[in-house]
Amino acid sequence: MKTCDTLGLAADRATEAGPVNSIAAQSVLPYEVEVSGGEAFRAIDRMRGALSAMATGGLSPAALTLAFFDWSIHLASAPGKHMELAEKAGENWGLLLTYMAAAGTRRDAPPCIEALPGDNRFLAEGWQKQPYTVWAQAFLLCQQWWHSATRNVPGMTPHHEDVVSFTTRQLLDMFSPSNIPFANPEVIHKAMETGGANFTQGFRNWLEDVGRMAMKQPPVGTEAFRVGRDVAATPGKVVYRNHLIELIQYAPATQDVLAEPILIVPAWIMKYYILDLSPHNSLIRYLVARGHTVFCISWRNPTAKDRDLTLDDYRRLGILAALDAVSAIVPERKVHATGYCLGGTLLAIAAAAMARTEDQRLASVTLFAAQTDFSEPGELALFIDHSQLHFLDSIMWHSGCLAADQMAGAFQLLRTNDLVWSRLVHDYLIGKRTPMTDLMAWNADPTHMPYRMHAEYLQRLYLDNELAAGRFIVDGRPAHPQNIRVPMFVVGTERDHVAPWHSVYKIHYLTDTDVTFVLTSGGHNAGIVSEPDHPRRGFRIALTREIDSSVSADEWAATATSKDGSWWPDWVEWLAGHSAPERVAPPVFGAPQKGYPPIDDAPGTYVHQR
């Protein structure tokens, strides 16, 4: 329909232009027809891309084909690589046969290969017995060989190498012994224990999950984590609302507070209450309890009607509008601005633009797992190249936004063993429901991404890396992170698949200010939701002053101070050290006389949008 309308518009313009022998018509009309026709042809390509994406789950067949063609043609023309792989195969067979011989005579024979860190598929006691341990060892050796086969192929494009290696690993994981009922000792033990009832229960679990997916209902167990009651329950008021955000001001929990308020900018790819989960692990509640006045943005969940929202709209209607409100409610005080994930990237852009115009409302900038240099964005870049971006652009152009399940599927592919296969085995083969947690319930409450904003974000930041290159334009001029002069507190997480900590660390190379960097245990979410008393938590921390020489990320990690426990207390201490020494009376909710009256109780209305 859009194609026909465009072609019709071109025809109407041609009719209105007058006779062809008109000089104006001859100079203007061909260009107008060419532009309109070009848009029509691009619309056809986008429709084709959108239809193809429905059949491929949003993955570009062209991108995969190019990657595997690159791999196969370079591998075929590399005799040295052939010999290396043949030698590796012989070594692996020798290791496996030696292990089998040793395991036949002694039960405590050491394994010939160890699983990679974070691979917990073969840790259960049953996997230490024969023949299961031999199957696990054979699989790990096979996985190692295929890793060698897809890496360091002479002449291969690095991005294609990553795609082929990742895809091969996904295919291998499908056939892992842990996913095969008769090869998994845990499943076999459960079947013997229950007389096969585990399979019956697993089938019921599968039917229930399929039914919920068809009805677009959240997973089983999420009903125990109701927003506003069990999670996102810190008291507060919505003090500002526009089309894109609700701004929540949280109630004070102390008689006096630090003078400078905190503004939290979460990512719009997630609901804000990742930072306000259950009372025991809510970062917002933790800050309020220690005398901070906290404001937090709750983003609107966009629909197809919001397709034309831009990245700059998120900056203006999001961060700047929230800053205006905070400055009106807490006047004559600077603000500690804090951004998480995409919210941190946008905050860095906003802070750079504010520094250029000498807007001095910020007291400090804190970034949680947020990238500013996308030259090494990690495994998420596997889904972002020009071919894949055309597919995503076609999907979003057709629907107006990127559906939540499409984005969730990409994240699940990055950690299939943890997020897909282990759950399928536990819920459907063993027949036991995986216990729901507040973090899992939050993860099942995703948001959409408007077409134009997300296309700009992927193109300008991921593909073109404009921010790090100093080419990201805000209000007609580049926003240079080097202009940021306020102190920064930056957190990276060790096992982050979304914003790898080496990439987050590159903020040191882009700014000329004091940067306190923290590297914490955990992943993209669990590393941030790292409350005190959480077991098995630790972090490294170090301050790099403006005058200090730059060092690499690994050099920094080797010399940084290591601490056990949560990094939250260190951040609170850092905030206090960059605040006024005197404490003041808590501000009232909103500023009605300035146009910011309290509207609703927290958590507001936008957080409930699906």
LUMKOLKOL-430600 format. One record per residue (C-alpha): x, y, z; residue in one letter; residue number from 1. Coordinates in Angstrom, 1 decimal, decimal comma, always signed. Layout:
N
X:Y:Z:A:NUM;
...
This chain:
610
+0,0:+0,0:+0,0:M:1;
+2,8:+2,4:+0,9:K:2;
+4,5:+1,6:-2,5:T:3;
+1,4:+2,4:-4,4:C:4;
+0,9:+5,6:-2,5:D:5;
+4,4:+6,7:-3,3:T:6;
+4,1:+5,9:-7,0:L:7;
+0,8:+7,7:-7,1:G:8;
+2,3:+10,8:-5,4:L:9;
+5,0:+10,8:-8,1:A:10;
+2,4:+10,7:-10,8:A:11;
+0,4:+13,5:-9,2:D:12;
+3,5:+15,7:-9,0:R:13;
+4,2:+15,0:-12,7:A:14;
+0,7:+16,1:-13,6:T:15;
+0,9:+19,2:-11,5:E:16;
+4,3:+20,1:-13,1:A:17;
+2,7:+21,1:-16,4:G:18;
+3,8:+20,5:-20,0:P:19;
+7,0:+18,5:-20,5:V:20;
+8,4:+21,2:-22,8:N:21;
+8,5:+23,6:-19,8:S:22;
+12,1:+24,3:-18,7:I:23;
+11,2:+24,1:-15,0:A:24;
+9,5:+20,7:-15,6:A:25;
+12,5:+19,4:-17,5:Q:26;
+14,9:+20,4:-14,7:S:27;
+12,8:+19,4:-11,7:V:28;
+10,4:+16,6:-12,8:L:29;
+13,0:+13,9:-13,6:P:30;
+14,6:+14,3:-10,2:Y:31;
+11,3:+14,2:-8,4:E:32;
+10,3:+11,0:-10,2:V:33;
+13,7:+9,5:-9,5:E:34;
+13,4:+10,2:-5,8:V:35;
+9,8:+9,0:-5,5:S:36;
+10,6:+5,9:-7,6:G:37;
+13,6:+5,2:-5,5:G:38;
+11,6:+5,3:-2,3:E:39;
+9,0:+2,9:-3,9:A:40;
+11,8:+0,5:-4,9:F:41;
+13,3:+0,6:-1,4:R:42;
+9,8:+0,0:+0,1:A:43;
+9,6:-3,2:-2,1:I:44;
+13,0:-4,3:-0,8:D:45;
+12,0:-3,6:+2,8:R:46;
+8,7:-5,6:+2,4:M:47;
+10,7:-8,5:+1,0:R:48;
+13,1:-8,3:+3,9:G:49;
+10,3:-8,2:+6,4:A:50;
+8,6:-11,2:+4,9:L:51;
+11,9:-13,1:+4,8:S:52;
+12,6:-12,3:+8,4:A:53;
+9,4:-13,9:+9,4:M:54;
+10,7:-17,2:+8,1:A:55;
+14,2:-16,8:+9,5:T:56;
+13,6:-15,5:+12,9:G:57;
+15,0:-12,1:+12,0:G:58;
+18,4:-13,5:+11,0:L:59;
+19,8:-12,6:+7,6:S:60;
+20,5:-15,6:+5,4:P:61;
+22,8:-13,5:+3,3:A:62;
+25,0:-12,6:+6,3:A:63;
+25,3:-16,3:+7,3:L:64;
+25,9:-17,4:+3,7:T:65;
+28,6:-14,8:+3,1:L:66;
+30,3:-15,8:+6,4:A:67;
+30,3:-19,5:+5,7:F:68;
+31,4:-18,9:+2,1:F:69;
+34,3:-16,8:+3,3:D:70;
+35,3:-19,6:+5,8:W:71;
+35,0:-22,4:+3,3:S:72;
+36,8:-20,8:+0,4:I:73;
+39,7:-19,7:+2,6:H:74;
+39,8:-23,0:+4,5:L:75;
+39,9:-24,9:+1,2:A:76;
+42,9:-22,9:+0,0:S:77;
+44,9:-23,3:+3,3:A:78;
+46,9:-26,6:+3,2:P:79;
+48,8:-25,6:+6,3:G:80;
+45,5:-25,2:+8,2:K:81;
+44,4:-28,6:+6,9:H:82;
+47,5:-30,2:+8,4:M:83;
+47,1:-28,4:+11,6:E:84;
+43,5:-29,6:+12,0:L:85;
+44,5:-33,2:+11,1:A:86;
+47,2:-33,1:+13,7:E:87;
+44,7:-31,7:+16,2:K:88;
+42,2:-34,4:+15,4:A:89;
+44,9:-37,1:+16,0:G:90;
+45,9:-35,5:+19,3:E:91;
+42,3:-35,4:+20,5:N:92;
+41,7:-39,0:+19,5:W:93;
+44,9:-40,0:+21,4:G:94;
+43,8:-38,0:+24,5:L:95;
+40,4:-39,6:+24,4:L:96;
+41,7:-43,2:+24,0:L:97;
+44,3:-42,6:+26,8:T:98;
+41,6:-41,3:+29,1:Y:99;
+39,3:-44,2:+28,3:M:100;
+42,0:-46,7:+29,1:A:101;
+42,8:-44,9:+32,4:A:102;
+39,1:-44,6:+33,3:A:103;
+38,7:-48,3:+32,8:G:104;
+41,2:-49,1:+35,6:T:105;
+40,7:-46,2:+38,0:R:106;
+37,6:-44,2:+38,9:R:107;
+39,5:-41,0:+39,7:D:108;
+41,3:-40,7:+36,3:A:109;
+41,9:-37,0:+35,6:P:110;
+39,9:-35,6:+32,6:P:111;
+41,7:-35,1:+29,4:C:112;
+40,0:-31,7:+28,8:I:113;
+38,2:-29,3:+31,1:E:114;
+35,0:-27,4:+30,3:A:115;
+35,3:-23,7:+29,6:L:116;
+34,7:-21,3:+32,5:P:117;
+30,9:-20,9:+32,9:G:118;
+30,0:-24,2:+31,2:D:119;
+28,2:-26,1:+34,0:N:120;
+26,6:-28,8:+31,9:R:121;
+28,8:-31,6:+33,1:F:122;
+29,3:-30,7:+36,8:L:123;
+26,6:-32,9:+38,3:A:124;
+27,7:-36,1:+40,1:E:125;
+26,2:-38,3:+37,5:G:126;
+28,6:-37,0:+34,8:W:127;
+31,5:-38,3:+36,8:Q:128;
+30,5:-41,9:+36,2:K:129;
+31,0:-44,1:+33,2:Q:130;
+30,0:-44,0:+30,3:P:131;
+28,7:-40,5:+30,8:Y:132;
+32,1:-38,9:+31,5:T:133;
+33,5:-40,4:+28,3:V:134;
+30,6:-38,9:+26,3:W:135;
+31,2:-35,5:+27,9:A:136;
+34,9:-35,7:+27,3:Q:137;
+34,4:-36,7:+23,6:A:138;
+31,9:-33,8:+23,2:F:139;
+34,3:-31,2:+24,7:L:140;
+37,2:-32,4:+22,5:L:141;
+34,9:-32,2:+19,4:C:142;
+33,9:-28,7:+20,5:Q:143;
+37,6:-27,7:+20,9:Q:144;
+38,4:-29,1:+17,4:W:145;
+35,6:-27,1:+15,7:W:146;
+36,7:-24,0:+17,5:H:147;
+40,2:-24,5:+16,0:S:148;
+38,6:-25,2:+12,6:A:149;
+36,7:-21,9:+12,6:T:150;
+39,4:-19,7:+14,0:R:151;
+42,7:-18,3:+12,5:N:152;
+41,8:-19,3:+9,0:V:153;
+44,2:-17,3:+6,8:P:154;
+42,6:-14,5:+4,9:G:155;
+39,2:-14,7:+6,6:M:156;
+37,3:-11,6:+7,6:T:157;
+37,3:-11,2:+11,4:P:158;
+33,6:-10,6:+11,6:H:159;
+32,8:-13,6:+9,4:H:160;
+35,2:-15,7:+11,6:E:161;
+33,2:-14,6:+14,7:D:162;
+29,9:-15,5:+13,0:V:163;
+31,0:-18,9:+11,8:V:164;
+32,5:-19,8:+15,1:S:165;
+29,4:-18,7:+17,0:F:166;
+27,0:-20,5:+14,7:T:167;
+29,0:-23,7:+14,8:T:168;
+29,1:-23,6:+18,6:R:169;
+25,3:-23,1:+18,6:Q:170;
+24,8:-26,2:+16,3:L:171;
+27,2:-28,3:+18,4:L:172;
+25,4:-27,3:+21,6:D:173;
+22,1:-28,6:+20,2:M:174;
+23,7:-32,1:+20,1:F:175;
+25,4:-31,9:+23,5:S:176;
+25,0:-35,1:+25,5:P:177;
+23,3:-33,0:+28,2:S:178;
+20,4:-32,3:+25,8:N:179;
+19,8:-36,0:+24,9:I:180;
+17,5:-37,8:+27,3:P:181;
+19,3:-41,2:+27,1:F:182;
+22,8:-39,7:+27,4:A:183;
+22,1:-37,4:+30,3:N:184;
+22,6:-39,2:+33,7:P:185;
+20,4:-36,7:+35,6:E:186;
+17,5:-37,3:+33,2:V:187;
+18,0:-41,1:+33,4:I:188;
+18,2:-41,1:+37,2:H:189;
+15,0:-39,0:+37,4:K:190;
+13,2:-41,4:+35,0:A:191;
+14,2:-44,4:+37,1:M:192;
+13,2:-42,6:+40,3:E:193;
+9,7:-41,6:+39,0:T:194;
+9,0:-44,4:+36,6:G:195;
+9,0:-42,0:+33,7:G:196;
+6,6:-39,6:+35,3:A:197;
+9,2:-36,8:+34,8:N:198;
+8,5:-37,0:+31,1:F:199;
+4,8:-36,7:+31,6:T:200;
+5,2:-33,7:+33,9:Q:201;
+7,7:-32,2:+31,4:G:202;
+5,2:-32,5:+28,6:F:203;
+2,6:-30,7:+30,8:R:204;
+5,1:-28,0:+31,4:N:205;
+5,8:-27,7:+27,7:W:206;
+2,1:-27,5:+26,9:L:207;
+1,6:-24,8:+29,5:E:208;
+4,5:-22,7:+28,2:D:209;
+3,3:-23,1:+24,6:V:210;
-0,2:-22,0:+25,7:G:211;
+1,2:-18,9:+27,5:R:212;
+3,3:-18,0:+24,5:M:213;
+0,3:-18,3:+22,2:A:214;
-1,7:-16,1:+24,5:M:215;
+1,2:-13,7:+25,0:K:216;
+1,2:-14,3:+28,7:Q:217;
+4,3:-14,0:+30,9:P:218;
+6,1:-17,2:+32,0:P:219;
+4,9:-19,4:+34,9:V:220;
+5,8:-17,9:+38,3:G:221;
+6,0:-14,2:+37,3:T:222;
+2,7:-13,6:+39,1:E:223;
+4,6:-13,8:+42,4:A:224;
+6,5:-10,6:+41,4:F:225;
+3,8:-8,0:+40,9:R:226;
+5,1:-4,6:+39,9:V:227;
+4,4:-2,0:+42,6:G:228;
+3,8:-4,7:+45,2:R:229;
+6,7:-7,2:+45,2:D:230;
+9,1:-5,3:+42,9:V:231;
+9,4:-1,6:+42,0:A:232;
+7,9:-1,0:+45,5:A:233;
+10,1:+1,8:+46,8:T:234;
+7,7:+4,6:+47,9:P:235;
+7,7:+7,7:+45,7:G:236;
+5,7:+9,9:+43,3:K:237;
+5,6:+10,6:+39,6:V:238;
+6,4:+14,3:+39,4:V:239;
+6,6:+14,7:+35,7:Y:240;
+5,2:+13,0:+32,6:R:241;
+5,6:+13,6:+28,9:N:242;
+5,1:+11,4:+25,9:H:243;
+8,3:+9,5:+26,4:L:244;
+9,0:+9,4:+30,2:I:245;
+7,6:+9,5:+33,7:E:246;
+9,9:+10,9:+36,3:L:247;
+9,7:+9,3:+39,7:I:248;
+10,9:+11,1:+42,8:Q:249;
+11,4:+8,7:+45,7:Y:250;
+10,4:+9,4:+49,3:A:251;
+13,2:+10,2:+51,7:P:252;
+14,1:+7,5:+54,3:A:253;
+16,3:+9,7:+56,5:T:254;
+15,7:+13,0:+58,4:Q:255;
+18,3:+14,8:+56,3:D:256;
+19,8:+14,1:+52,9:V:257;
+22,8:+15,0:+50,8:L:258;
+22,2:+18,2:+49,0:A:259;
+22,8:+16,9:+45,5:E:260;
+20,1:+14,6:+44,1:P:261;
+20,7:+11,6:+41,9:I:262;
+19,1:+11,2:+38,5:L:263;
+19,0:+7,6:+37,2:I:264;
+18,7:+7,0:+33,4:V:265;
+17,9:+3,3:+32,8:P:266;
+18,0:+1,7:+29,3:A:267;
+14,8:+2,0:+27,4:W:268;
+15,3:-1,6:+26,2:I:269;
+14,3:-2,7:+29,7:M:270;
+11,9:-1,7:+32,4:K:271;
+13,5:+0,7:+34,9:Y:272;
+12,9:-1,5:+38,0:Y:273;
+15,9:-3,6:+37,3:I:274;
+17,3:-1,0:+39,8:L:275;
+14,3:-1,4:+42,1:D:276;
+13,7:-5,1:+42,4:L:277;
+12,8:-6,7:+45,7:S:278;
+13,5:-4,6:+48,9:P:279;
+16,7:-6,6:+49,7:H:280;
+18,4:-6,0:+46,3:N:281;
+16,9:-2,6:+45,2:S:282;
+19,7:-0,2:+44,4:L:283;
+17,2:+2,7:+44,6:I:284;
+16,0:+1,7:+48,1:R:285;
+19,7:+1,3:+49,1:Y:286;
+20,5:+4,9:+48,0:L:287;
+17,4:+6,4:+49,7:V:288;
+18,2:+4,6:+52,9:A:289;
+21,7:+6,3:+52,9:R:290;
+20,4:+9,8:+52,6:G:291;
+20,2:+10,4:+48,9:H:292;
+17,4:+12,1:+47,0:T:293;
+16,8:+9,8:+44,1:V:294;
+14,9:+10,5:+40,8:F:295;
+14,5:+7,8:+38,1:C:296;
+13,2:+7,9:+34,6:I:297;
+10,6:+5,3:+33,6:S:298;
+10,5:+5,1:+29,8:W:299;
+7,3:+4,7:+27,9:R:300;
+6,9:+1,4:+26,1:N:301;
+6,6:+2,5:+22,5:P:302;
+4,2:+1,2:+19,9:T:303;
+4,0:+1,4:+16,1:A:304;
+2,6:+5,0:+16,5:K:305;
+6,0:+6,0:+18,0:D:306;
+7,9:+4,7:+14,9:R:307;
+9,4:+8,2:+14,1:D:308;
+10,9:+8,9:+17,6:L:309;
+14,6:+9,6:+17,1:T:310;
+17,6:+9,0:+19,3:L:311;
+17,7:+12,8:+19,9:D:312;
+14,1:+12,7:+21,0:D:313;
+15,2:+10,3:+23,8:Y:314;
+18,0:+12,8:+24,7:R:315;
+15,7:+15,8:+24,7:R:316;
+12,4:+14,4:+26,0:L:317;
+14,2:+12,0:+28,3:G:318;
+17,4:+13,2:+29,9:I:319;
+17,1:+16,9:+29,4:L:320;
+13,4:+17,1:+30,3:A:321;
+14,2:+15,1:+33,5:A:322;
+17,1:+17,3:+34,3:L:323;
+14,8:+20,4:+34,0:D:324;
+12,4:+18,8:+36,4:A:325;
+15,0:+17,8:+38,9:V:326;
+16,6:+21,3:+38,8:S:327;
+13,2:+22,9:+39,4:A:328;
+12,4:+20,5:+42,4:I:329;
+15,9:+20,8:+43,9:V:330;
+17,0:+24,3:+42,8:P:331;
+20,6:+25,6:+42,9:E:332;
+22,0:+22,1:+43,2:R:333;
+24,0:+20,1:+40,7:K:334;
+22,9:+16,6:+39,9:V:335;
+24,7:+13,2:+40,1:H:336;
+23,6:+11,7:+36,7:A:337;
+23,7:+7,9:+36,5:T:338;
+23,1:+5,9:+33,3:G:339;
+22,6:+2,1:+32,8:Y:340;
+23,4:+0,3:+29,5:C:341;
+21,9:+2,3:+26,6:L:342;
+20,8:+4,9:+29,2:G:343;
+24,5:+5,3:+30,0:G:344;
+25,5:+5,7:+26,4:T:345;
+22,8:+8,3:+25,9:L:346;
+23,8:+10,0:+29,1:L:347;
+27,4:+10,3:+27,9:A:348;
+26,1:+11,9:+24,7:I:349;
+24,0:+14,3:+26,6:A:350;
+26,8:+15,2:+29,1:A:351;
+29,2:+15,8:+26,1:A:352;
+26,6:+18,1:+24,5:A:353;
+26,0:+19,9:+27,7:M:354;
+29,7:+20,4:+28,3:A:355;
+30,0:+22,0:+24,9:R:356;
+27,3:+24,5:+25,6:T:357;
+28,7:+25,1:+29,2:E:358;
+25,6:+23,7:+30,8:D:359;
+27,0:+23,0:+34,3:Q:360;
+24,1:+21,2:+36,0:R:361;
+26,0:+17,9:+36,4:L:362;
+28,0:+17,2:+39,6:A:363;
+29,2:+13,8:+38,3:S:364;
+28,5:+11,1:+35,7:V:365;
+28,1:+7,4:+36,6:T:366;
+27,9:+4,7:+33,9:L:367;
+26,8:+1,1:+34,6:F:368;
+27,8:-1,4:+31,9:A:369;
+27,5:+1,3:+29,2:A:370;
+29,6:+1,6:+26,1:Q:371;
+30,9:+4,8:+24,5:T:372;
+33,3:+3,1:+22,1:D:373;
+31,7:+0,4:+19,9:F:374;
+34,8:-0,7:+18,1:S:375;
+34,8:-4,0:+20,1:E:376;
+31,2:-4,4:+21,2:P:377;
+31,4:-8,1:+22,0:G:378;
+29,2:-11,0:+20,8:E:379;
+26,2:-8,8:+20,3:L:380;
+28,0:-7,5:+17,2:A:381;
+27,4:-10,9:+15,6:L:382;
+23,9:-9,7:+14,9:F:383;
+24,9:-6,3:+13,6:I:384;
+26,5:-5,9:+10,1:D:385;
+25,1:-4,2:+7,1:H:386;
+23,2:-7,2:+5,8:S:387;
+21,7:-7,9:+9,3:Q:388;
+20,9:-4,2:+9,8:L:389;
+19,0:-4,2:+6,5:H:390;
+16,9:-7,1:+7,9:F:391;
+16,3:-5,4:+11,2:L:392;
+15,5:-2,1:+9,4:D:393;
+12,9:-4,0:+7,3:S:394;
+11,3:-5,6:+10,3:I:395;
+11,0:-2,4:+12,2:M:396;
+9,9:-0,4:+9,1:W:397;
+7,1:-2,9:+8,6:H:398;
+5,9:-3,1:+12,2:S:399;
+7,0:+0,4:+13,4:G:400;
+9,1:-1,0:+16,3:C:401;
+11,3:-4,0:+17,2:L:402;
+9,2:-6,5:+19,1:A:403;
+10,4:-7,5:+22,6:A:404;
+10,6:-11,2:+21,7:D:405;
+13,0:-10,5:+18,8:Q:406;
+15,4:-8,6:+21,1:M:407;
+15,1:-11,2:+23,8:A:408;
+15,8:-14,0:+21,3:G:409;
+19,1:-12,3:+20,4:A:410;
+20,2:-12,1:+24,0:F:411;
+19,2:-15,7:+24,6:Q:412;
+21,4:-16,8:+21,7:L:413;
+24,4:-15,3:+23,4:L:414;
+24,0:-17,6:+26,4:R:415;
+22,0:-20,6:+25,1:T:416;
+23,5:-23,0:+27,6:N:417;
+22,3:-20,9:+30,6:D:418;
+19,1:-19,4:+29,1:L:419;
+17,8:-22,0:+26,7:V:420;
+19,2:-25,6:+26,9:W:421;
+19,6:-25,9:+30,7:S:422;
+16,0:-24,7:+31,2:R:423;
+14,6:-27,1:+28,5:L:424;
+16,4:-30,0:+30,2:V:425;
+15,3:-29,0:+33,7:H:426;
+11,7:-28,1:+32,9:D:427;
+10,9:-30,6:+30,1:Y:428;
+13,2:-33,7:+30,6:L:429;
+13,6:-33,7:+34,4:I:430;
+10,1:-32,3:+34,7:G:431;
+10,9:-29,7:+37,4:K:432;
+10,1:-26,1:+37,1:R:433;
+13,0:-23,7:+37,3:T:434;
+12,3:-21,5:+40,3:P:435;
+11,3:-18,0:+39,3:M:436;
+13,3:-15,1:+40,8:T:437;
+12,7:-11,3:+40,7:D:438;
+15,5:-10,9:+38,2:L:439;
+13,9:-13,6:+35,9:M:440;
+10,5:-12,0:+36,3:A:441;
+11,9:-8,6:+35,3:W:442;
+13,6:-10,2:+32,3:N:443;
+10,2:-11,5:+31,2:A:444;
+8,8:-8,0:+31,2:D:445;
+10,6:-6,4:+28,1:P:446;
+9,9:-3,3:+26,1:T:447;
+9,8:-2,4:+22,4:H:448;
+12,2:-0,3:+20,4:M:449;
+10,9:+2,4:+18,0:P:450;
+11,9:+2,0:+14,4:Y:451;
+13,8:+5,2:+13,7:R:452;
+15,6:+5,5:+17,0:M:453;
+16,8:+1,9:+17,0:H:454;
+17,9:+2,1:+13,4:A:455;
+19,9:+5,3:+14,2:E:456;
+21,4:+3,7:+17,3:Y:457;
+22,6:+0,6:+15,4:L:458;
+23,9:+2,6:+12,4:Q:459;
+25,5:+5,6:+14,1:R:460;
+26,9:+3,9:+17,2:L:461;
+27,5:+0,2:+16,5:Y:462;
+28,4:+0,3:+12,8:L:463;
+29,9:+3,8:+12,4:D:464;
+31,1:+4,3:+16,0:N:465;
+30,4:+8,1:+15,6:E:466;
+30,6:+8,9:+19,3:L:467;
+34,1:+7,6:+19,8:A:468;
+35,2:+9,1:+16,5:A:469;
+34,0:+12,6:+17,5:G:470;
+31,4:+12,6:+14,7:R:471;
+28,2:+12,2:+16,6:F:472;
+26,2:+15,4:+15,9:I:473;
+23,9:+17,0:+18,4:V:474;
+22,2:+20,3:+17,6:D:475;
+24,4:+20,7:+14,5:G:476;
+27,7:+20,2:+16,3:R:477;
+29,8:+17,2:+17,3:P:478;
+29,3:+15,9:+20,9:A:479;
+32,9:+15,2:+22,1:H:480;
+33,2:+13,1:+25,2:P:481;
+36,6:+14,8:+25,8:Q:482;
+34,6:+17,9:+26,8:N:483;
+33,2:+16,1:+29,9:I:484;
+35,1:+17,6:+32,9:R:485;
+33,0:+16,3:+35,8:V:486;
+34,3:+13,2:+37,7:P:487;
+33,1:+9,8:+36,4:M:488;
+32,4:+6,5:+38,1:F:489;
+32,2:+3,7:+35,6:V:490;
+31,2:+0,0:+36,3:V:491;
+32,0:-2,9:+34,0:G:492;
+31,1:-6,5:+34,7:T:493;
+33,4:-9,5:+34,2:E:494;
+31,0:-11,8:+32,3:R:495;
+29,1:-9,2:+30,3:D:496;
+28,0:-10,4:+26,8:H:497;
+26,1:-7,2:+26,0:V:498;
+28,7:-4,5:+27,0:A:499;
+32,1:-6,3:+27,5:P:500;
+34,1:-4,7:+30,2:W:501;
+37,1:-4,1:+27,9:H:502;
+34,8:-2,1:+25,7:S:503;
+33,3:-0,2:+28,7:V:504;
+36,9:+0,5:+29,9:Y:505;
+37,6:+2,6:+26,8:K:506;
+35,9:+5,6:+28,4:I:507;
+39,4:+6,2:+29,8:H:508;
+40,6:+7,0:+26,2:Y:509;
+37,7:+9,3:+25,3:L:510;
+37,5:+11,7:+28,3:T:511;
+39,9:+14,1:+30,0:D:512;
+38,6:+13,8:+33,6:T:513;
+39,0:+11,7:+36,7:D:514;
+37,6:+8,2:+36,1:V:515;
+37,0:+5,7:+39,0:T:516;
+36,6:+2,4:+37,3:F:517;
+35,1:-0,7:+38,9:V:518;
+35,2:-4,2:+37,5:L:519;
+32,7:-6,4:+39,3:T:520;
+31,9:-10,1:+39,2:S:521;
+28,8:-11,2:+37,5:G:522;
+27,1:-10,4:+34,1:G:523;
+25,4:-7,5:+32,5:H:524;
+22,5:-7,5:+35,0:N:525;
+23,6:-9,6:+38,0:A:526;
+26,9:-7,6:+38,2:G:527;
+24,9:-4,4:+38,7:I:528;
+22,3:-5,9:+41,0:V:529;
+25,0:-6,7:+43,5:S:530;
+23,7:-5,9:+46,9:E:531;
+25,7:-6,1:+50,1:P:532;
+25,7:-9,6:+51,6:D:533;
+25,2:-11,2:+48,2:H:534;
+27,3:-14,4:+48,3:P:535;
+30,4:-14,8:+46,0:R:536;
+30,6:-11,2:+45,0:R:537;
+33,8:-9,3:+44,5:G:538;
+35,2:-6,4:+42,5:F:539;
+38,3:-4,4:+41,5:R:540;
+38,5:-0,6:+41,8:I:541;
+41,0:+2,1:+40,9:A:542;
+41,1:+5,8:+40,2:L:543;
+42,7:+7,2:+37,0:T:544;
+43,2:+10,9:+37,4:R:545;
+43,1:+13,3:+34,5:E:546;
+46,9:+13,7:+34,6:I:547;
+47,7:+10,0:+34,8:D:548;
+49,0:+8,1:+31,8:S:549;
+46,6:+5,7:+30,0:S:550;
+47,1:+2,0:+30,5:V:551;
+45,4:-0,9:+28,8:S:552;
+42,4:-2,6:+30,4:A:553;
+44,4:-5,7:+31,3:D:554;
+47,2:-3,6:+32,8:E:555;
+44,6:-1,8:+34,9:W:556;
+43,1:-5,1:+36,1:A:557;
+46,5:-6,3:+37,2:A:558;
+47,1:-3,3:+39,5:T:559;
+43,6:-2,4:+40,7:A:560;
+42,6:-3,0:+44,3:T:561;
+40,6:-6,2:+44,8:S:562;
+37,8:-6,2:+47,3:K:563;
+35,2:-8,8:+48,5:D:564;
+31,5:-8,1:+48,5:G:565;
+29,4:-5,4:+46,8:S:566;
+30,7:-2,3:+45,1:W:567;
+27,6:-0,4:+46,2:W:568;
+29,1:+1,0:+49,4:P:569;
+32,2:+2,3:+47,5:D:570;
+29,9:+4,1:+45,1:W:571;
+27,9:+5,7:+47,9:V:572;
+31,1:+6,8:+49,5:E:573;
+32,3:+8,2:+46,2:W:574;
+29,1:+10,1:+45,7:L:575;
+29,4:+11,6:+49,2:A:576;
+32,9:+12,6:+48,4:G:577;
+31,7:+14,6:+45,4:H:578;
+28,8:+16,2:+47,2:S:579;
+28,5:+19,3:+49,5:A:580;
+29,6:+18,5:+53,0:P:581;
+26,4:+19,7:+54,7:E:582;
+23,2:+17,7:+54,7:R:583;
+19,9:+19,4:+54,2:V:584;
+16,2:+18,8:+54,8:A:585;
+14,6:+16,4:+52,2:P:586;
+12,9:+18,3:+49,3:P:587;
+9,1:+18,0:+49,0:V:588;
+7,5:+16,0:+46,2:F:589;
+7,6:+17,9:+43,0:G:590;
+7,3:+21,7:+42,5:A:591;
+3,7:+22,5:+41,8:P:592;
+4,3:+26,2:+41,5:Q:593;
+6,9:+25,5:+38,7:K:594;
+4,7:+23,0:+36,8:G:595;
+5,8:+19,8:+38,4:Y:596;
+3,0:+18,6:+40,7:P:597;
+2,9:+15,1:+42,0:P:598;
+0,8:+13,1:+39,5:I:599;
+0,7:+9,4:+40,6:D:600;
+2,2:+7,1:+43,2:D:601;
+5,3:+5,2:+42,1:A:602;
+5,9:+3,1:+40,1:P:603;
+3,6:+5,1:+37,8:G:604;
+1,7:+4,0:+34,7:T:605;
+4,4:+3,6:+31,9:Y:606;
+6,0:+0,6:+33,7:V:607;
+2,8:-1,4:+33,3:H:608;
+2,6:-1,0:+29,5:Q:609;
+3,2:-4,1:+27,5:R:610;
